[in-house]
Amino acid sequence: METIVVHAQSLVYSLLCLMPSAYQKASLNALFGLFLEALGHPLPQSTQVKSASSLSRFLNHYSWSTRSVIRATRQAIFAQLAQHRPRKDAPLRVLIDLTTLEKCGKFLHLSTPTENPDKRDPWVRMLNGKRGLHLVVLYLNLGDWRIPWSFRVWRGKGQTSPAQLACKLLATVPKQLVLDTPVIVLADTEFGTIEFLKAVKHRGWRAVVGMRCTRKLQDGRTLKQLYRHANRGAQIKLEGIEFALTVSWFWLKQANGKRELRFVVSTYSSGVLTKFGFPLSTVVCKFYKTPQMAQFLN
C-alpha cells in the first residue's frame, strides 16, 4: 500500500514535467521546496537556489497589453511634468546607452518568426564578449526628472546596427519637451558614427559623443595624436564629416588601477556646454560608470 508521501512525490513530479522550460521547472521546484520544508518561510525571498525576482515573474500572469501600459505610463509622466515643470532654461538631456541583459541557456521564447517558418530569429546574441539581450535605451533627463523613455532590440550582426537604432530612437523624443528647450544628446563610443552625428545635428540638437582614439581626421592624423599636441576644446574635422567638432579628452581609471585615455567630441563649442554645467572632458563619463558623471546625474 502506497503512503501519502509517495502520492505527494508523484504529484510533484507530474507537475514539474508540465513546465514548458527548464527555468520554469527550476522555479516551481524552488517553490515546492519552500512549502515542503514547512519552516514558516514560504515567501520567494527565502529561497537560496533562485532569486526572488525570478520566482515573482514565475507567479505573475500578464494579461494586459504592454503597449497600453507604456502609453498609460507616458501619460502619467506628462501629467507630472505639467504640474512640476523645471525652469524654462533647463536643457533636455537625451541619454542613449547600449545595455545588455545577460542570459545563460536557451531562450526560444526570445525569438521572432522569420520568412522561413522553420528558422527562428533569436534575440539572445553575443556582443562585446557578453551573451544576452542587447537593448539600445533612450533616457530623458529634464531637471530632476530621469525617465527611461524608449528602447530597441539589437538583433545581431547583419541587422540594423546599434547606432542606426539610436537614430530611430531620436524620433521618439516627445515634441512637447523640445519646444524652446536646448537639447543635448549624450552617447558613448558605440554611437560615435557619422550617421548618428548627422542625425543629431539635422534636428538642431547638440551632440556630445565618445569617440575611439583611432578615428581619423581630415588631415590624416588620428584623435590620439592630438594628445600633447593640441588643447582641449580645439576645433577639428573628422574624416567623412564636413562640419567642425569640438574635441576633448580625459583619463579613465580602470578597475585594475590602470588608466585609459578617452576622447569625446561635441557639435557645439565647449563654452556652450559649460554654460549648462557640462565639463566637456567628463560629460560622457556616465557611460563608463565614473564618479564624475554619477555626481553630475545625481
Secondary structure, DSSP 4 states (H G I P E B T S, - for coil): ---HHHHHHHHHHHHHHT-SSHHHHHHHHHHHHHHHHTSS--SGGG-SSS-HHHHHHHH----S-HHHHHHHHHHHHHHHHHHSPPPTTPPEEEEEEEEEEE--S--TTSEEE-SSTT-EEESEEEETTEEEEEEEEEEEEETTEEEEEEEEE---TTS--HHHHHHHHHTTS-HHHHTTS-EEEEE-GGG--HHHHHHHHHTT-EEEEEE-TTPBBTTS-BGGGGTTTS-TTEEE-BTT--S-EEEEEEEEEPTTS-EEEEEEEESS-HHHHHHTT--TTTTTGGGGT-HHHHHHH-
